[in-house]
């Protein structure tokens, strides 16, 4: 029996360690390694009916920025990581979650 918070916490630690290790291993080959860690994003999956609209509205209120992300929010962050603007960025987990991980 696991604790409800254990799995996501361990997964984030593992992801972070994996990204950092891969970035160190591949830096000498000029390969950058980064991760994108999105929060809840408004996609068609939210419309499948597994949760009600009122449940989604209540959950959305928990986000410090007051909304779920949009696919564009994630896409623009990925474009940044793919561009020359991030040429000196490696080994990082870019958390794009409207601030929910701050809680």
N, C-alpha and C positions, 0 to 999 in steps of 0.2 A: 504494500500500500504506500503510495507516494503522497507527499505533501503537495497541495495545489499550486504553490509558488515555486516548487523545486525544479520542475522540468523547464519552464521558460528561463529561469535564472541560469541554470546549468547550460542550457542551449546557447544563451547569449555569451556566457563566459567561453564556451567551447568555440563558438563562431569567432569571437574576438581573438582568441589565441591562434586559431587556424589562420585567420587573415594576416595577423602580425607575422607568424612564422612563414607563411607563403610569401609575404612581401619581402622579408629578409632574404629568403632563399633566391628570389627572382630579381632582386634589385640589381645585381651585378650584370644581368642580361637586359637591363633597362626596361623590365616589365613591371608595371605598377599593379598592385592588387588592393582592391577596396571592396567594401560591401555596402549595399543599400538595405536599410532596415526600416521598412514602412510600417506605419500604424494602419488603422482601418481606412480603407479607400472606397469611395462610392463607385461600385462597379455593378454589373448585372447580377452578380451573385447575391447581393443584398435584396434583390427583388424575387427570390425564389420562394419566399413565404415561410421560411423556417423560423423567422422572428417577425413580430408585428411592427408596423410603422411606429407605434407609440414606444415600443421597446427600443427601437433604433434611435428615436428622438431622445429618450432618457439617457441612453449610452453616449450619444453625441455631446450631451451637456457635460460629461465628465472630462472632455478634452479642454485643456486650458485655452486653446484658440477657438473653442466653441463649435467646431465642425469636424466632420471627417475630411480626409484628404480627397483630392480629385486625381484621376490618372495623370493629368497634366503636372501636378505638383511633383509626382515621382519622376515623370519623364524629364522635366527640366533639370532635376538633380542628377539624373543619369547623364544627360547631355553635358552638364558641367564636368562630370568625372571623365567623360570621353573627350573633352575638349583640351586644348593647350592651356586653358585657364587653370587646370588642375595638374599641370606638368610636374609639380613638386609635391604631389599628394600621393602617398602610398601607405598601406597598412592601417587604414582607418575604416571605421564603421560609421557610415553617414546615417544618422537616425532622423527619419522624416516622419514624425508621428504627431504633429500638432501639440507636442508637449506632454502627452499622456505618460511617457516614461519618467517624467519629472516627479510624478506623484508617488 
